[in-house]
Amino acid sequence: MTIFKLVIGVFSLFSIGLLVFSFFVSHESELYRLLNYFDYGFCVLFLYDFFYELYHSKHRTRYFFTIGWLDLLSAFPVIHEFRFVRIFRIFRIVRLIESYREFITFIKFEKKSSIYALILVVISFIIVSTSFLVLYIEKDIGNIQTAEDTLWWAYITVTTVGYGDYYPVTIPGKAVASVLIFTGFIAFGTVISYVNDRLRKIKNI
């Protein structure tokens, strides 16, 4: 068990939630396009995980023909023709549940890494959630009208840059933006803490 595998397992569950949400959103809407963008990001992570496991597997052929092909299928984007294959991400979650003892051991002896993983997951959830909320609230009122506008606004806000070219104008939108701004401060501090921790470990080797 590693921090990356832990995050991948949680993101698999998260991505299934996005898949369920996609069935209730019009395919012509900006919300659906935004959902696709986030799903593409998950697909990149899952595809990287597949090639990582394939490269480091002692028996690559056996890995591919047992669970590897399921991992590969789970990396398909959530385009309409291939939405059904997203269900294969459940197998990632099943494997995580089956290794719950290893999971508990990892948390017990790697408390700091577990905290980093938890913060990363929470931050990702907040970024996705606030992006959907702002687009839903502002798309007919403010200047955040498209999925691309929302992604740029979320990126600028969470990095605390704040160019001001896209911004919410409604009170609910501003409230959501406040949550993302606060999340940006936490994310920045977490990254600095994680990098310092890794550099300290490298120095002590």
N, C-alpha and C positions, 0 to 999 in steps of 0.2 A: 504494500500500500504506500502510495506517495501522495503528496499534496495535490499533484496534477490529476491523478486518477480520482481523488476525492472530488475535486472540482468538476471533472468531466461527468461523473455520476450525477451530481446535483444538476448540472446544466442539461443533462439528458432529460431529467424530470421537468425542468423548466421549459425545454423545447417542446415537449409533449403538450404542456399547457398552452403554448403558442399555437400548436397544431389544432387543439380543440377550439381555441379562440377564433381561428381562421374560418371555421365552419359557420360562424355567426356574423361574419363581416363580408360586405359586398366586395366582389373581386375587382370592381372598378373604383373602389374608394382609395383614398390616400392612406387610410389606416392599414389596408391590406398590403399596400406597397411598402409601408414602414415595417410591417410584420415580416415581409420577405427579406428586407435588408438585414434585420436582426437574425433571421434564420440563416442567411448566408454566412454571417459571422460564426454561428454555431457549427455550420457545416465545415468551415475551415478548421475549427478546433477538432472536430470529430475525424476529419480526414487526416490531420496531422497525427492524431492518436493512433489511427489505423496503421499508417506507415511507420510510426515509431515502434509499435508492437511487432509489426512484420519484420522490421530491421533487426530488432533485438531478440526475436524469438529464436530459440535453438533449433526448432523444427518448423521452419516457415511454411512448408506445405501443409503440415498438420494443422497449424494455426489457421491458415487461410480457409481450409475446408471444414473446420469445426465451428469456430466463432468469428474468424476474420471476415468472411463474406457478409456476415450480419453487421459487423462494424462498418464495412464499406457501404452497404446499402443504407445504413442510418445516416450517412453523410450526404445523401441526395438532398438537394434543396427542396423547399416546400412549394414548388410549382404545381399547378393544378393536376397535371398528368401523373405526377409521382408522389402525391401527398400520402398515398397509402403506405409507401415504404418507410415513412417516418415512424411508424409503429414499431419498427425493429429497434428503435432506441430503448424500448422497454427492456430488451435483453441486457443492455448495459446496466440498467437499474437492478435487474434480477441478479446479475453477477455481483453487484455491490452488496445486495442484501445477503447473498450466500456467503460472502466473505465478511460478515458482520463482526466476527471475532477479531479478524485482522484489523477491521475498521476501529473497533473499540481499543485495541492495543495501540494503534497509531495515535489516537486521540490522547490516550493515557500517557504515552511516553514522548509525544511530539505536540505538547500543548501549544507552543508558540506557533508552529506551522498550522495547527488546526484553527487557531484564532485568525491567522492570515487568510486561510481558505474561507472561513466564515465571513470575514469582512469583504473579501472579493465577491462572494456570492451575493451578499446583501447589497453591495454597491451596484453590481450588475442588475439585480432585480429592480433597484430604485431607478437606475438610468432608463431601463426599458419601460417601466411603469409610468414614470413622469413624462417620457417622450410621447407615449400613447395618450396620456391625459391632456397634455398641452395641445397636441394636434387636434384632439377631439373638441376641446373647449374653444380653441382659437381659430380654427380653420375657416370659419365664416365671419370672423370679427376682426382679428388682428392681422399682422403681416406674416404669421407662420401659417402658410397655406398648403404646403406640400410635404411629402415624406423627406425630401432632401433638405428643405428648410428646417424641419424638425431635427434631423440628424446633426446639421451644422450648429443649430442652437444648443442642442444637448452637449455637443463636444466643446463648444466655447464656454458654456456655463460650468460644466463639471471640471474643466481645467482652470476655472476662475480667471479666464482672460477677459471675457465680457466685452466684445467688440461693440455691441449695441446695434448691429444691423438687423438682428431678429430678436424680438422680445415680446412677452405676453402683455396684453393690455387690460385684460379682465382681472378682477380680484381673485377668482379661483385659479386663474392661470398664474398670477403672481405668487400665490400661496404654494402652488406646485413647484414653481421655479425656485422658491426659497428653500424647499427641501433638497433640490438638486444642488444648489449652491453650497449648502451645508455638507452635502455628501462629497462635493469636490474637495473641501477642506480635509475631510476624513481620509479620502483617497490619497491625497497628496502626502499627508502625514504617514499613512500606511506604507506607501512606496518608499519613502525615505527610511523608515524604520526597517523594512525588509531588506533594502540594499545594504544598510549599515550592518545588519545582522549577518548577511551573507559575506560581506567583506571581512567582518571580524572572524568568522569561521575559517575563511581562506587564509587569513593572516596567522591563525593559530595552528594551521596544518604544518 
